[in-house]
Amino acid sequence: MVPNKTRGEFTRNPRKDSEGLSETPDLEFEYADTDKWAAELSELYSYTEGPEFALNRKCFEEEFRAHVSDKKWIELDAAEHRAHAMRLLDSLEVIAREKRLKVARAILYMAQGTFAECSSEAEVQSWMRYNIFLLLDVGTFSALVELLNMEIDNSAACSSAVRKPAISLADSTDLRVLLNIMYLMVETIQQDDPADKPEWKIIRETFRTELGSPLFNNEPISVMLFGMVTKFCSGHAPHFPMKKVLLLLWKSILFTLGGFEQLQSIKIRKREELGLPPLPEDSIRVIRSMRAASPPASASDLIEQQQKRARREHKALIKQDNLDAFNEKDPYKADDSREDEDDNDDNDNSIETETFPLERDEVMPPPIPQPPSERVSLPKGLPWAPKVREKDIENFLESSRSKFIGYTLGSDTDTVVGLPRPIHESIKTLKQVCFFFFNSIFIHGEEEVEMCATELLYQGILPSLPQYMIALLKILLAAAPTSKAKTDSINILADVLPEEMPTTVLQSMKLGVDVNRHKEIIVKAISAILLLLLKHFKLNHIYQFEYMAQHLVFANCIPLILKFFNQNIMSYITAKNSISVLDFPSCVVYELPELTAESLEAGDNNQFCWRNLFSCINLLRILNKLTKWKHSRTMMLVVFKSAPILKRALKVKQAMMQLYVLKLLKVQTKYLGRQWRKSNMKTMSAIYQKVRHRLNDDWAYGNDLDARPWDFQAEECALRASIERFNSRRYDKSHSNPDFLPVDNCLQSVLGQRVDLPEDFQMNYDLWLEREVFSKPISWEELLQ
């Protein structure tokens, strides 16, 4: 591998194919909930925070030496460890801020694995697990939450930060120390290690339940962190270390709600409870087994292809006999593709890796007789089982009835009387692959709501969910590499910029890498938060998902994601914005080598940046979820000219990313016109091969019933009205909508209800009787009439 002109972008050695097109390497990337544990730990710290590791150690050793003899921490027994942890926890309750910060740094050093006494990274990580489970067991996390609440409400710090012209790392010291400890605890405890002690497993499950329950300040910890995000974006607390807040928010949601494997198991369990058939396949395994495809040719490559094709055509005119022989060999060849057999596979820089049966060379000659014992190898099947919706079956039956009989039956999908036999067979096939779902749109009477972690989180963020979505997208916009610096944009670099700006070239290069890395980590955290929430809300109740999705659309999430991808996506995925020797824990275990401008420029030897590829896939999945089955939002993709942007993203040779790009291209293909389809037949073939088929879906030809004029407002308003009815019926207990309240029309039960009268009324009951009853004449005849 040799570096390209763009820093950090690698290609294969200058070996080219017969058409002169450089090969793109396959990216050996495995999608997961998170990166490796060591990488997730190192991304918590910016490189500017490096000197604070020694400060944390100093604070711990001062506290340790004051109460313990000359022994090392690793030499103490479990009882002594616990006693010292309790002493530190008691010291956190002091009033003096400086003393409290020193104790918090000592606890942070424990959570960092007491690294000065370790000789390897594995030893540091082992002591991290031990110390963090110890800290959690003595009640440290609850104390940290209380201190964090104090810092959030610290109006003096907020007003000081607002008045400052430039905010630096020093303005968020207390917050950063607290958030560091909390993140290390959540990130470490959620790592499920088979070698853990039985009591540690009990502690983990208890902590998971507490973290998702409204035990901290009467709300889940995630709701408190969402509040920090909105306060930061409003400009009232510009000193908040937003990267650490977002990382802690992401890991709290991941730990309490579960990752993608847990989502799949919950989906399977719920389908079993509702008596629905099992899923046809495990989507995670299918995607992991898919192979990457070759990217489409660039403009320069196409020009080069045309030039070489012209030279071949000139050569073919001279050697007419060779051309005749070629045409005889392959009679199905198109007239304008007169290419030599040797170049046929190489010059076609196509999007797919597997050809159709009719495109294979072995199909063209007559079949060669095979012995009975040998089996003929068949072409590989499609990766996904086909699906169809109930609505599609209804539309098919309605059109068939109108055509053959002349009547319609609405949503009846069982009556096939009078229809031809082939229609019966078609209905049978469609029902075999129909994707059944169950969802309670409206339930009469009291609705039983399962109070799971997802439901508790939705109830917590429901009142301010629109503000939370806007805040996350604001930060995402500020962190996107395509965003330009504006005076009105928020400053997300408060927890990375040092007090004194760099004075040398080397320091400037290091800070530049740190800032870019900081932005990449923020994009990674926000993309993961949004995707996790969308998936869990969709599984819990469809209207919870629709509520969040609609507010993302209203906050311009679709054009924002397209703007993010409107860049050199290969440069972003292969960016080298990291300095491995400064990553935790290697930076505290080994001696730091001397950094030079050349070593910073070269970066590491990784083929790609895991977090950037992870972010890109997450953003594509979010875009798919926002636009799926929404005609008006699909038209937004067309209006914003997303097709060329998405097609450029296909240059990344990673199967999962290509799949979600092809899905987005598929939903808008029918609206892009015949010329686009004609010019992108290789992309169309890849969609056929890699994306799930929906029977009766004319995605490639534009004959769909939904190809109607774009009426965004009506569609979104109808959806919004349904969402508001759901939220009002289920969560608005104090001001319930009278339309959904039960009405008691029985006279006896109404009169028999017990009414609590106020105390002053009971004391003056005789006066009330005299004034309102006895002193007023009653005309009984009129009353009886």
MOZI-V646830 format. One record per residue. N is the residue number from 1. RES is the residue in one letter. OMEGA is omega in radians with two decimals (999 if undefined). Layout:
# MOZI-V646830
n:N res:RES omega:OMEGA
n:N res:RES omega:OMEGA
This chain:
# MOZI-V646830
n:1 res:M omega:3.10
n:2 res:V omega:-3.12
n:3 res:P omega:3.08
n:4 res:N omega:-3.14
n:5 res:K omega:3.08
n:6 res:T omega:-3.04
n:7 res:R omega:3.08
n:8 res:G omega:-3.13
n:9 res:E omega:-3.06
n:10 res:F omega:2.99
n:11 res:T omega:3.08
n:12 res:R omega:3.09
n:13 res:N omega:-2.88
n:14 res:P omega:3.02
n:15 res:R omega:-3.10
n:16 res:K omega:3.11
n:17 res:D omega:-3.02
n:18 res:S omega:3.13
n:19 res:E omega:3.12
n:20 res:G omega:-3.12
n:21 res:L omega:3.12
n:22 res:S omega:3.13
n:23 res:E omega:3.08
n:24 res:T omega:-3.09
n:25 res:P omega:3.02
n:26 res:D omega:-3.13
n:27 res:L omega:-3.14
n:28 res:E omega:-3.05
n:29 res:F omega:3.08
n:30 res:E omega:-3.11
n:31 res:Y omega:3.13
n:32 res:A omega:3.12
n:33 res:D omega:-3.12
n:34 res:T omega:3.01
n:35 res:D omega:3.08
n:36 res:K omega:-3.04
n:37 res:W omega:-3.11
n:38 res:A omega:-3.14
n:39 res:A omega:3.14
n:40 res:E omega:3.08
n:41 res:L omega:-3.06
n:42 res:S omega:-3.09
n:43 res:E omega:3.08
n:44 res:L omega:-3.03
n:45 res:Y omega:2.94
n:46 res:S omega:3.14
n:47 res:Y omega:3.10
n:48 res:T omega:-3.14
n:49 res:E omega:-3.07
n:50 res:G omega:-3.12
n:51 res:P omega:-3.09
n:52 res:E omega:3.08
n:53 res:F omega:3.13
n:54 res:A omega:3.12
n:55 res:L omega:3.08
n:56 res:N omega:3.12
n:57 res:R omega:-3.13
n:58 res:K omega:3.13
n:59 res:C omega:3.14
n:60 res:F omega:-3.07
n:61 res:E omega:3.08
n:62 res:E omega:3.11
n:63 res:E omega:-3.07
n:64 res:F omega:-3.11
n:65 res:R omega:-3.12
n:66 res:A omega:-3.06
n:67 res:H omega:-3.06
n:68 res:V omega:3.13
n:69 res:S omega:-3.06
n:70 res:D omega:3.11
n:71 res:K omega:3.01
n:72 res:K omega:3.13
n:73 res:W omega:-3.08
n:74 res:I omega:-3.13
n:75 res:E omega:-3.13
n:76 res:L omega:3.06
n:77 res:D omega:-3.03
n:78 res:A omega:-3.12
n:79 res:A omega:3.13
n:80 res:E omega:3.06
n:81 res:H omega:-3.08
n:82 res:R omega:-3.13
n:83 res:A omega:-3.14
n:84 res:H omega:3.09
n:85 res:A omega:3.11
n:86 res:M omega:3.11
n:87 res:R omega:3.12
n:88 res:L omega:-3.13
n:89 res:L omega:3.10
n:90 res:D omega:-3.12
n:91 res:S omega:3.12
n:92 res:L omega:-3.05
n:93 res:E omega:3.13
n:94 res:V omega:-3.09
n:95 res:I omega:-3.06
n:96 res:A omega:-3.08
n:97 res:R omega:-3.10
n:98 res:E omega:3.12
n:99 res:K omega:3.14
n:100 res:R omega:3.13
n:101 res:L omega:3.12
n:102 res:K omega:3.12
n:103 res:V omega:3.12
n:104 res:A omega:3.08
n:105 res:R omega:3.09
n:106 res:A omega:3.09
n:107 res:I omega:3.10
n:108 res:L omega:3.11
n:109 res:Y omega:3.06
n:110 res:M omega:-3.14
n:111 res:A omega:3.10
n:112 res:Q omega:2.98
n:113 res:G omega:-3.09
n:114 res:T omega:-2.91
n:115 res:F omega:-3.09
n:116 res:A omega:-3.12
n:117 res:E omega:-3.12
n:118 res:C omega:-3.09
n:119 res:S omega:-3.13
n:120 res:S omega:3.12
n:121 res:E omega:3.14
n:122 res:A omega:3.12
n:123 res:E omega:3.09
n:124 res:V omega:-3.12
n:125 res:Q omega:3.11
n:126 res:S omega:3.12
n:127 res:W omega:3.05
n:128 res:M omega:-3.12
n:129 res:R omega:-3.11
n:130 res:Y omega:-3.08
n:131 res:N omega:-3.09
n:132 res:I omega:3.07
n:133 res:F omega:3.08
n:134 res:L omega:3.14
n:135 res:L omega:3.13
n:136 res:L omega:-3.08
n:137 res:D omega:-3.12
n:138 res:V omega:3.04
n:139 res:G omega:-3.08
n:140 res:T omega:-3.02
n:141 res:F omega:3.14
n:142 res:S omega:3.11
n:143 res:A omega:3.12
n:144 res:L omega:3.12
n:145 res:V omega:3.11
n:146 res:E omega:3.12
n:147 res:L omega:3.12
n:148 res:L omega:3.08
n:149 res:N omega:3.09
n:150 res:M omega:-3.12
n:151 res:E omega:3.10
n:152 res:I omega:-3.11
n:153 res:D omega:-3.13
n:154 res:N omega:-3.06
n:155 res:S omega:3.14
n:156 res:A omega:3.13
n:157 res:A omega:3.14
n:158 res:C omega:-3.13
n:159 res:S omega:3.09
n:160 res:S omega:-3.14
n:161 res:A omega:-3.13
n:162 res:V omega:-3.09
n:163 res:R omega:-3.08
n:164 res:K omega:3.10
n:165 res:P omega:-3.14
n:166 res:A omega:-3.12
n:167 res:I omega:-3.10
n:168 res:S omega:-3.11
n:169 res:L omega:-3.05
n:170 res:A omega:-3.08
n:171 res:D omega:-3.08
n:172 res:S omega:-3.03
n:173 res:T omega:-3.09
n:174 res:D omega:3.14
n:175 res:L omega:-3.09
n:176 res:R omega:-3.14
n:177 res:V omega:3.14
n:178 res:L omega:-3.12
n:179 res:L omega:3.09
n:180 res:N omega:-3.13
n:181 res:I omega:-3.09
n:182 res:M omega:3.14
n:183 res:Y omega:-3.14
n:184 res:L omega:3.14
n:185 res:M omega:-3.12
n:186 res:V omega:-3.08
n:187 res:E omega:-3.11
n:188 res:T omega:-3.06
n:189 res:I omega:-3.14
n:190 res:Q omega:3.09
n:191 res:Q omega:-3.09
n:192 res:D omega:-3.13
n:193 res:D omega:3.14
n:194 res:P omega:-3.10
n:195 res:A omega:-3.13
n:196 res:D omega:3.08
n:197 res:K omega:3.11
n:198 res:P omega:3.14
n:199 res:E omega:3.09
n:200 res:W omega:3.12
n:201 res:K omega:3.09
n:202 res:I omega:3.13
n:203 res:I omega:-3.12
n:204 res:R omega:-3.10
n:205 res:E omega:3.08
n:206 res:T omega:-3.14
n:207 res:F omega:3.10
n:208 res:R omega:3.14
n:209 res:T omega:-3.12
n:210 res:E omega:-3.09
n:211 res:L omega:3.14
n:212 res:G omega:-3.12
n:213 res:S omega:-3.13
n:214 res:P omega:-3.12
n:215 res:L omega:-3.11
n:216 res:F omega:3.13
n:217 res:N omega:3.12
n:218 res:N omega:3.09
n:219 res:E omega:3.05
n:220 res:P omega:-3.10
n:221 res:I omega:-3.13
n:222 res:S omega:-3.14
n:223 res:V omega:3.09
n:224 res:M omega:3.13
n:225 res:L omega:3.04
n:226 res:F omega:3.09
n:227 res:G omega:3.07
n:228 res:M omega:-3.13
n:229 res:V omega:-3.12
n:230 res:T omega:3.11
n:231 res:K omega:3.10
n:232 res:F omega:-3.09
n:233 res:C omega:3.12
n:234 res:S omega:3.14
n:235 res:G omega:-3.11
n:236 res:H omega:-3.13
n:237 res:A omega:-3.08
n:238 res:P omega:-3.13
n:239 res:H omega:-3.14
n:240 res:F omega:3.08
n:241 res:P omega:-2.91
n:242 res:M omega:3.13
n:243 res:K omega:-3.12
n:244 res:K omega:3.11
n:245 res:V omega:-3.11
n:246 res:L omega:3.11
n:247 res:L omega:3.11
n:248 res:L omega:3.10
n:249 res:L omega:3.13
n:250 res:W omega:-3.07
n:251 res:K omega:3.07
n:252 res:S omega:3.10
n:253 res:I omega:-3.13
n:254 res:L omega:-3.09
n:255 res:F omega:-3.05
n:256 res:T omega:-3.09
n:257 res:L omega:-3.11
n:258 res:G omega:-3.13
n:259 res:G omega:-3.02
n:260 res:F omega:3.08
n:261 res:E omega:3.11
n:262 res:Q omega:3.09
n:263 res:L omega:3.14
n:264 res:Q omega:-3.14
n:265 res:S omega:3.08
n:266 res:I omega:3.13
n:267 res:K omega:3.13
n:268 res:I omega:-3.12
n:269 res:R omega:-3.11
n:270 res:K omega:3.10
n:271 res:R omega:3.09
n:272 res:E omega:-3.14
n:273 res:E omega:-3.11
n:274 res:L omega:3.12
n:275 res:G omega:3.13
n:276 res:L omega:3.13
n:277 res:P omega:-3.14
n:278 res:P omega:3.13
n:279 res:L omega:-3.10
n:280 res:P omega:3.12
n:281 res:E omega:3.05
n:282 res:D omega:-3.03
n:283 res:S omega:-3.13
n:284 res:I omega:-3.12
n:285 res:R omega:3.13
n:286 res:V omega:-3.11
n:287 res:I omega:-3.13
n:288 res:R omega:-3.13
n:289 res:S omega:-3.12
n:290 res:M omega:3.12
n:291 res:R omega:3.10
n:292 res:A omega:-3.12
n:293 res:A omega:3.08
n:294 res:S omega:-3.10
n:295 res:P omega:3.07
n:296 res:P omega:-3.09
n:297 res:A omega:3.06
n:298 res:S omega:-3.10
n:299 res:A omega:-3.13
n:300 res:S omega:3.10
n:301 res:D omega:3.14
n:302 res:L omega:3.10
n:303 res:I omega:3.13
n:304 res:E omega:3.09
n:305 res:Q omega:-3.12
n:306 res:Q omega:3.13
n:307 res:Q omega:-3.13
n:308 res:K omega:3.09
n:309 res:R omega:3.12
n:310 res:A omega:3.12
n:311 res:R omega:3.12
n:312 res:R omega:3.13
n:313 res:E omega:3.09
n:314 res:H omega:3.12
n:315 res:K omega:-3.11
n:316 res:A omega:3.10
n:317 res:L omega:3.12
n:318 res:I omega:-3.10
n:319 res:K omega:-3.07
n:320 res:Q omega:-3.11
n:321 res:D omega:3.10
n:322 res:N omega:3.13
n:323 res:L omega:3.12
n:324 res:D omega:3.14
n:325 res:A omega:3.14
n:326 res:F omega:-3.12
n:327 res:N omega:3.11
n:328 res:E omega:-3.11
n:329 res:K omega:-3.08
n:330 res:D omega:-3.05
n:331 res:P omega:-3.10
n:332 res:Y omega:-3.12
n:333 res:K omega:3.10
n:334 res:A omega:-3.07
n:335 res:D omega:-3.02
n:336 res:D omega:-3.12
n:337 res:S omega:-3.12
n:338 res:R omega:-3.08
n:339 res:E omega:3.09
n:340 res:D omega:-3.09
n:341 res:E omega:-3.10
n:342 res:D omega:-3.07
n:343 res:D omega:-2.96
n:344 res:N omega:-3.08
n:345 res:D omega:-3.02
n:346 res:D omega:-3.03
n:347 res:N omega:-3.13
n:348 res:D omega:-3.11
n:349 res:N omega:-2.93
n:350 res:S omega:-3.11
n:351 res:I omega:-3.07
n:352 res:E omega:3.11
n:353 res:T omega:-3.13
n:354 res:E omega:-3.11
n:355 res:T omega:3.08
n:356 res:F omega:3.13
n:357 res:P omega:-3.11
n:358 res:L omega:3.12
n:359 res:E omega:-3.13
n:360 res:R omega:-3.13
n:361 res:D omega:-3.05
n:362 res:E omega:3.12
n:363 res:V omega:-2.98
n:364 res:M omega:3.13
n:365 res:P omega:3.07
n:366 res:P omega:-3.11
n:367 res:P omega:3.13
n:368 res:I omega:-3.13
n:369 res:P omega:-3.13
n:370 res:Q omega:3.02
n:371 res:P omega:-3.10
n:372 res:P omega:-3.05
n:373 res:S omega:-3.09
n:374 res:E omega:3.12
n:375 res:R omega:3.11
n:376 res:V omega:-3.14
n:377 res:S omega:-3.13
n:378 res:L omega:3.10
n:379 res:P omega:-3.10
n:380 res:K omega:-3.12
n:381 res:G omega:3.12
n:382 res:L omega:-3.03
n:383 res:P omega:-3.04
n:384 res:W omega:2.98
n:385 res:A omega:-3.13
n:386 res:P omega:3.13
n:387 res:K omega:3.05
n:388 res:V omega:3.10
n:389 res:R omega:3.07
n:390 res:E omega:3.13
n:391 res:K omega:3.13
n:392 res:D omega:3.10
n:393 res:I omega:3.12
n:394 res:E omega:-3.14
n:395 res:N omega:3.14
n:396 res:F omega:3.14
n:397 res:L omega:-3.14
n:398 res:E omega:3.14
n:399 res:S omega:3.12
n:400 res:S omega:3.13
n:401 res:R omega:3.13
n:402 res:S omega:-3.07
n:403 res:K omega:-3.00
n:404 res:F omega:-3.02
n:405 res:I omega:3.11
n:406 res:G omega:3.06
n:407 res:Y omega:3.10
n:408 res:T omega:-3.11
n:409 res:L omega:3.10
n:410 res:G omega:-3.04
n:411 res:S omega:3.12
n:412 res:D omega:3.14
n:413 res:T omega:-3.10
n:414 res:D omega:-3.07
n:415 res:T omega:3.12
n:416 res:V omega:-3.10
n:417 res:V omega:3.08
n:418 res:G omega:-3.14
n:419 res:L omega:-3.14
n:420 res:P omega:-3.11
n:421 res:R omega:3.12
n:422 res:P omega:3.10
n:423 res:I omega:3.08
n:424 res:H omega:-3.13
n:425 res:E omega:3.14
n:426 res:S omega:3.13
n:427 res:I omega:3.14
n:428 res:K omega:3.13
n:429 res:T omega:3.14
n:430 res:L omega:-3.12
n:431 res:K omega:3.12
n:432 res:Q omega:-3.10
n:433 res:V omega:3.13
n:434 res:C omega:3.13
n:435 res:F omega:-3.10
n:436 res:F omega:3.05
n:437 res:F omega:3.12
n:438 res:F omega:3.10
n:439 res:N omega:-3.13
n:440 res:S omega:3.12
n:441 res:I omega:3.11
n:442 res:F omega:-3.13
n:443 res:I omega:3.14
n:444 res:H omega:3.13
n:445 res:G omega:-3.11
n:446 res:E omega:3.14
n:447 res:E omega:3.11
n:448 res:E omega:-3.12
n:449 res:V omega:3.09
n:450 res:E omega:-3.07
n:451 res:M omega:3.09
n:452 res:C omega:-3.11
n:453 res:A omega:3.13
n:454 res:T omega:3.13
n:455 res:E omega:3.12
n:456 res:L omega:3.13
n:457 res:L omega:3.14
n:458 res:Y omega:3.11
n:459 res:Q omega:-3.13
n:460 res:G omega:-3.07
n:461 res:I omega:-3.07
n:462 res:L omega:-3.08
n:463 res:P omega:-3.07
n:464 res:S omega:-3.08
n:465 res:L omega:3.12
n:466 res:P omega:3.12
n:467 res:Q omega:3.12
n:468 res:Y omega:-3.13
n:469 res:M omega:3.12
n:470 res:I omega:-3.13
n:471 res:A omega:3.13
n:472 res:L omega:-3.13
n:473 res:L omega:3.05
n:474 res:K omega:3.14
n:475 res:I omega:3.10
n:476 res:L omega:3.11
n:477 res:L omega:-3.13
n:478 res:A omega:-3.10
n:479 res:A omega:-3.10
n:480 res:A omega:-3.13
n:481 res:P omega:-3.13
n:482 res:T omega:-3.09
n:483 res:S omega:3.07
n:484 res:K omega:-3.13
n:485 res:A omega:3.12
n:486 res:K omega:-3.11
n:487 res:T omega:-3.09
n:488 res:D omega:-3.14
n:489 res:S omega:-3.10
n:490 res:I omega:-3.13
n:491 res:N omega:-3.11
n:492 res:I omega:-3.07
n:493 res:L omega:-3.07
n:494 res:A omega:-3.09
n:495 res:D omega:3.06
n:496 res:V omega:-3.11
n:497 res:L omega:3.13
n:498 res:P omega:3.12
n:499 res:E omega:3.13
n:500 res:E omega:-3.11
n:501 res:M omega:-3.07
n:502 res:P omega:-3.12
n:503 res:T omega:-3.13
n:504 res:T omega:3.12
n:505 res:V omega:-3.12
n:506 res:L omega:3.11
n:507 res:Q omega:3.12
n:508 res:S omega:3.12
n:509 res:M omega:-3.14
n:510 res:K omega:3.12
n:511 res:L omega:3.10
n:512 res:G omega:3.08
n:513 res:V omega:-3.11
n:514 res:D omega:-3.14
n:515 res:V omega:3.12
n:516 res:N omega:3.11
n:517 res:R omega:3.12
n:518 res:H omega:3.13
n:519 res:K omega:3.13
n:520 res:E omega:-3.13
n:521 res:I omega:3.10
n:522 res:I omega:3.10
n:523 res:V omega:3.13
n:524 res:K omega:-3.10
n:525 res:A omega:-3.10
n:526 res:I omega:-3.14
n:527 res:S omega:3.13
n:528 res:A omega:3.13
n:529 res:I omega:-3.09
n:530 res:L omega:-3.12
n:531 res:L omega:3.14
n:532 res:L omega:-3.13
n:533 res:L omega:3.14
n:534 res:L omega:-3.09
n:535 res:K omega:-3.11
n:536 res:H omega:3.11
n:537 res:F omega:3.14
n:538 res:K omega:-3.14
n:539 res:L omega:-3.11
n:540 res:N omega:3.04
n:541 res:H omega:-3.01
n:542 res:I omega:-3.12
n:543 res:Y omega:3.01
n:544 res:Q omega:3.07
n:545 res:F omega:-3.10
n:546 res:E omega:3.13
n:547 res:Y omega:3.13
n:548 res:M omega:-3.11
n:549 res:A omega:-3.11
n:550 res:Q omega:3.12
n:551 res:H omega:3.01
n:552 res:L omega:3.12
n:553 res:V omega:3.13
n:554 res:F omega:3.13
n:555 res:A omega:3.07
n:556 res:N omega:3.11
n:557 res:C omega:-3.09
n:558 res:I omega:3.10
n:559 res:P omega:3.11
n:560 res:L omega:3.13
n:561 res:I omega:3.10
n:562 res:L omega:3.08
n:563 res:K omega:3.12
n:564 res:F omega:-3.10
n:565 res:F omega:3.13
n:566 res:N omega:3.14
n:567 res:Q omega:3.03
n:568 res:N omega:-2.98
n:569 res:I omega:3.09
n:570 res:M omega:3.10
n:571 res:S omega:-3.14
n:572 res:Y omega:-3.08
n:573 res:I omega:-3.14
n:574 res:T omega:-3.13
n:575 res:A omega:-3.09
n:576 res:K omega:-3.12
n:577 res:N omega:3.08
n:578 res:S omega:3.09
n:579 res:I omega:-2.94
n:580 res:S omega:-3.10
n:581 res:V omega:3.12
n:582 res:L omega:3.13
n:583 res:D omega:3.03
n:584 res:F omega:0.12
n:585 res:P omega:-3.08
n:586 res:S omega:-3.09
n:587 res:C omega:3.14
n:588 res:V omega:-3.13
n:589 res:V omega:-3.07
n:590 res:Y omega:3.06
n:591 res:E omega:-3.10
n:592 res:L omega:3.05
n:593 res:P omega:3.14
n:594 res:E omega:3.13
n:595 res:L omega:3.08
n:596 res:T omega:3.12
n:597 res:A omega:-3.13
n:598 res:E omega:-3.13
n:599 res:S omega:3.08
n:600 res:L omega:-3.12
n:601 res:E omega:-3.09
n:602 res:A omega:-3.12
n:603 res:G omega:3.13
n:604 res:D omega:-3.10
n:605 res:N omega:3.14
n:606 res:N omega:-3.12
n:607 res:Q omega:-3.11
n:608 res:F omega:3.09
n:609 res:C omega:-3.04
n:610 res:W omega:-3.04
n:611 res:R omega:-3.11
n:612 res:N omega:3.08
n:613 res:L omega:3.07
n:614 res:F omega:3.14
n:615 res:S omega:-3.12
n:616 res:C omega:3.13
n:617 res:I omega:3.12
n:618 res:N omega:-3.12
n:619 res:L omega:3.08
n:620 res:L omega:3.11
n:621 res:R omega:3.08
n:622 res:I omega:3.14
n:623 res:L omega:3.08
n:624 res:N omega:-3.11
n:625 res:K omega:-3.13
n:626 res:L omega:-3.01
n:627 res:T omega:-3.04
n:628 res:K omega:3.14
n:629 res:W omega:3.09
n:630 res:K omega:-3.06
n:631 res:H omega:-3.09
n:632 res:S omega:3.14
n:633 res:R omega:3.03
n:634 res:T omega:3.10
n:635 res:M omega:3.04
n:636 res:M omega:3.07
n:637 res:L omega:-3.14
n:638 res:V omega:-3.09
n:639 res:V omega:-3.14
n:640 res:F omega:3.07
n:641 res:K omega:-3.09
n:642 res:S omega:-3.02
n:643 res:A omega:3.13
n:644 res:P omega:3.11
n:645 res:I omega:-3.13
n:646 res:L omega:-3.12
n:647 res:K omega:3.08
n:648 res:R omega:3.13
n:649 res:A omega:3.10
n:650 res:L omega:3.10
n:651 res:K omega:3.11
n:652 res:V omega:-3.07
n:653 res:K omega:3.06
n:654 res:Q omega:-2.93
n:655 res:A omega:-3.06
n:656 res:M omega:3.12
n:657 res:M omega:3.12
n:658 res:Q omega:-3.14
n:659 res:L omega:-3.09
n:660 res:Y omega:3.01
n:661 res:V omega:-3.13
n:662 res:L omega:3.07
n:663 res:K omega:3.14
n:664 res:L omega:3.08
n:665 res:L omega:-3.09
n:666 res:K omega:-3.04
n:667 res:V omega:-3.12
n:668 res:Q omega:-3.08
n:669 res:T omega:-3.06
n:670 res:K omega:-3.11
n:671 res:Y omega:-3.06
n:672 res:L omega:3.08
n:673 res:G omega:-3.09
n:674 res:R omega:-3.09
n:675 res:Q omega:3.12
n:676 res:W omega:3.14
n:677 res:R omega:-3.14
n:678 res:K omega:-3.11
n:679 res:S omega:-3.05
n:680 res:N omega:-3.11
n:681 res:M omega:3.11
n:682 res:K omega:3.06
n:683 res:T omega:3.10
n:684 res:M omega:3.12
n:685 res:S omega:3.14
n:686 res:A omega:3.08
n:687 res:I omega:3.13
n:688 res:Y omega:-3.05
n:689 res:Q omega:-2.91
n:690 res:K omega:-3.08
n:691 res:V omega:-3.13
n:692 res:R omega:3.12
n:693 res:H omega:3.00
n:694 res:R omega:-3.10
n:695 res:L omega:-3.09
n:696 res:N omega:3.14
n:697 res:D omega:3.11
n:698 res:D omega:-3.05
n:699 res:W omega:-3.03
n:700 res:A omega:-2.96
n:701 res:Y omega:3.07
n:702 res:G omega:3.12
n:703 res:N omega:-3.05
n:704 res:D omega:3.08
n:705 res:L omega:-3.11
n:706 res:D omega:3.14
n:707 res:A omega:-3.09
n:708 res:R omega:3.11
n:709 res:P omega:-3.06
n:710 res:W omega:3.10
n:711 res:D omega:-3.05
n:712 res:F omega:-2.99
n:713 res:Q omega:-3.10
n:714 res:A omega:-3.11
n:715 res:E omega:-3.11
n:716 res:E omega:3.14
n:717 res:C omega:3.10
n:718 res:A omega:3.11
n:719 res:L omega:-3.13
n:720 res:R omega:3.11
n:721 res:A omega:3.11
n:722 res:S omega:3.14
n:723 res:I omega:-3.13
n:724 res:E omega:3.07
n:725 res:R omega:3.13
n:726 res:F omega:-3.12
n:727 res:N omega:-3.14
n:728 res:S omega:-3.12
n:729 res:R omega:-2.97
n:730 res:R omega:-2.98
n:731 res:Y omega:-3.08
n:732 res:D omega:-3.06
n:733 res:K omega:-3.07
n:734 res:S omega:-3.14
n:735 res:H omega:-3.07
n:736 res:S omega:3.08
n:737 res:N omega:-3.10
n:738 res:P omega:3.14
n:739 res:D omega:-3.06
n:740 res:F omega:3.12
n:741 res:L omega:3.09
n:742 res:P omega:-3.12
n:743 res:V omega:3.12
n:744 res:D omega:-3.10
n:745 res:N omega:-3.11
n:746 res:C omega:-3.08
n:747 res:L omega:-3.09
n:748 res:Q omega:-3.11
n:749 res:S omega:3.12
n:750 res:V omega:3.14
n:751 res:L omega:-3.11
n:752 res:G omega:3.13
n:753 res:Q omega:3.10
n:754 res:R omega:3.13
n:755 res:V omega:3.11
n:756 res:D omega:-3.13
n:757 res:L omega:3.13
n:758 res:P omega:-3.04
n:759 res:E omega:-3.11
n:760 res:D omega:3.10
n:761 res:F omega:-3.14
n:762 res:Q omega:3.14
n:763 res:M omega:-3.09
n:764 res:N omega:-3.06
n:765 res:Y omega:-3.13
n:766 res:D omega:3.12
n:767 res:L omega:3.13
n:768 res:W omega:3.12
n:769 res:L omega:-3.11
n:770 res:E omega:-3.06
n:771 res:R omega:-2.99
n:772 res:E omega:-3.04
n:773 res:V omega:-2.98
n:774 res:F omega:-3.05
n:775 res:S omega:-3.12
n:776 res:K omega:3.13
n:777 res:P omega:-3.14
n:778 res:I omega:3.08
n:779 res:S omega:-3.04
n:780 res:W omega:3.13
n:781 res:E omega:3.13
n:782 res:E omega:-3.12
n:783 res:L omega:-3.13
n:784 res:L omega:3.11
n:785 res:Q omega:999
